[in-house]
């Protein structure tokens, strides 16, 4: 059994100058439930939002990350409005997966805590 050290990565959102997101490495408990991705659009959207919430530590957007901010909020007709645009969502999903898969760019990874300096 291997124990993964918590790892975070701060990423500049490439198509949104000045915006960034801090994500954490997800273990299998944070993975997407692919059975839900074959369901109705509402279920698929909420599953992806849940996945993003489990990985996002912080971001530069004014609203704190939440399912409604990521997936959009229901309007009077019951449709979702707002939320992450497709380009940002696809990019973010790829970055979360790369970190979970162990994409090791040591200069971009930050330890969850400082190494011990004791004897």
HUUR-V307641 format. One record per pair of residues at least 12 apart in sequence whose C-alpha atoms are under 7 Angstrom apart, sorted by the first residue. I is the first residue (numbers start at 0). GAP is how many residues later the second one is. Records with the same first field share a line. If there is no record, write none. Layout:
I=GAP, GAP
This chain:
5=19, 105, 106
6=17, 18, 102, 103, 104, 105
7=14, 15, 16, 17, 101, 102, 103, 104
8=13, 14, 15, 99, 100, 101
9=12, 13
18=41
19=39, 40
20=37, 38, 39
21=34, 35, 36, 37
22=32, 33, 34
23=31, 32, 33
24=30, 74, 75
25=29, 74
26=73
29=21, 24
30=20
31=15, 19
44=26
45=25
48=18, 21, 22
49=17
52=12, 13, 14
54=41
68=14
69=13, 14
70=12, 13
